[in-house]
Amino acid sequence: MAAAVRGALKKAARERSTTSWARLRRQLGSALPHHLHPDDQVIVLARVDADTPVDEPLLTSLVAATDSHSAAVFQRVANQLGRTVPDDTHAARSQWQTDALHLQQLYRYK
């Protein structure tokens, strides 16, 4: 499941877009269960970004940048992976949006 989500997030970055869990479900079909508990979302996204280099933003930010319900999930994933995220919601959203733009540039030619 994590490999499928990682591929979908990379594709979103190459297409210069962000995504949501609903879009990922439509895109991945049976590879992603219809409903994932937030704890399961954290597990999947932590696996997605487990090998993300420290000098690159987390692919998870492509979900957090547009999906306000994913804020807590992103915070938990980032903390689990030793990344810092501002506690302030507005500052955190700004960081996710900046990270999403960085990822879109990074994956543009990958």
C-alpha positions as CSV (number, residue, x, y, z in Angstrom):
1,M,0.0,0.0,0.0
2,A,2.8,2.4,0.9
3,A,4.5,1.8,-2.4
4,A,1.3,2.6,-4.3
5,V,0.7,5.8,-2.3
6,R,4.4,6.8,-2.8
7,G,4.0,6.4,-6.5
8,A,0.8,8.4,-6.6
9,L,2.4,11.2,-4.6
10,K,5.4,11.3,-6.9
11,K,3.1,11.5,-9.8
12,A,1.2,14.4,-8.2
13,A,4.5,16.2,-7.7
14,R,5.5,15.6,-11.3
15,E,2.1,17.0,-12.4
16,R,2.7,20.0,-10.2
17,S,-0.4,19.3,-8.1
18,T,-1.4,18.2,-4.6
19,T,-3.8,15.5,-3.6
20,S,-6.2,14.3,-1.0
21,W,-7.1,10.9,0.5
22,A,-10.2,10.9,-1.6
23,R,-8.3,11.5,-4.8
24,L,-5.7,8.8,-3.8
25,R,-8.6,6.3,-3.3
26,R,-10.0,7.1,-6.7
27,Q,-6.6,6.8,-8.3
28,L,-5.4,3.7,-6.6
29,G,-8.6,1.7,-6.4
30,S,-8.3,-1.5,-4.6
31,A,-4.7,-0.8,-3.6
32,L,-6.0,1.6,-0.9
33,P,-8.9,0.7,1.4
34,H,-12.0,2.9,1.2
35,H,-11.5,4.2,4.7
36,L,-8.2,4.4,6.6
37,H,-8.3,5.3,10.2
38,P,-6.0,8.2,11.0
39,D,-3.6,5.9,12.8
40,D,-3.4,3.8,9.7
41,Q,-2.8,6.9,7.6
42,V,0.2,7.7,9.8
43,I,1.6,4.2,9.4
44,V,1.2,4.3,5.6
45,L,2.6,7.9,5.2
46,A,5.5,7.1,7.6
47,R,6.4,4.2,5.3
48,V,6.0,6.4,2.2
49,D,8.5,8.9,3.6
50,A,10.8,6.5,5.5
51,D,13.5,6.8,2.8
52,T,12.9,10.4,1.9
53,P,16.3,12.2,2.2
54,V,16.6,14.6,5.2
55,D,17.3,17.5,2.8
56,E,14.0,16.9,0.8
57,P,10.5,17.7,2.0
58,L,8.2,14.8,2.9
59,L,5.9,13.6,0.1
60,T,3.2,13.6,2.8
61,S,3.1,17.4,2.5
62,L,1.3,17.0,-0.9
63,V,-1.7,15.7,1.1
64,A,-1.4,18.1,4.0
65,A,-1.1,21.2,1.7
66,T,-4.7,20.9,0.6
67,D,-6.5,18.6,3.1
68,S,-7.0,20.4,6.4
69,H,-8.2,17.1,8.0
70,S,-4.7,15.7,7.4
71,A,-3.0,18.3,9.5
72,A,-2.8,16.1,12.6
73,V,-1.8,13.1,10.6
74,F,1.1,15.1,8.9
75,Q,2.2,16.3,12.3
76,R,2.4,12.8,13.6
77,V,4.2,11.5,10.5
78,A,6.7,14.4,10.6
79,N,7.4,13.8,14.4
80,Q,7.8,10.1,13.9
81,L,10.4,10.7,11.1
82,G,12.2,13.3,13.2
83,R,11.1,16.3,11.2
84,T,10.0,19.6,12.8
85,V,6.7,21.2,11.9
86,P,5.4,24.4,13.5
87,D,2.8,24.0,16.2
88,D,0.8,27.0,14.9
89,T,-1.7,25.8,12.3
90,H,-1.2,28.7,10.0
91,A,2.6,28.4,10.1
92,A,2.4,24.7,9.5
93,R,0.0,25.1,6.5
94,S,2.5,27.7,5.1
95,Q,5.3,25.2,5.5
96,W,3.3,22.4,3.8
97,Q,2.5,24.6,0.9
98,T,6.1,25.6,0.5
99,D,7.2,22.0,0.8
100,A,4.6,21.0,-1.9
101,L,6.0,23.7,-4.2
102,H,9.6,22.4,-3.5
103,L,8.5,18.8,-4.3
104,Q,6.8,19.9,-7.5
105,Q,10.1,21.5,-8.6
106,L,12.2,18.6,-7.4
107,Y,10.1,16.0,-9.2
108,R,9.4,18.0,-12.3
109,Y,12.1,16.2,-14.3
110,K,12.3,12.9,-12.4
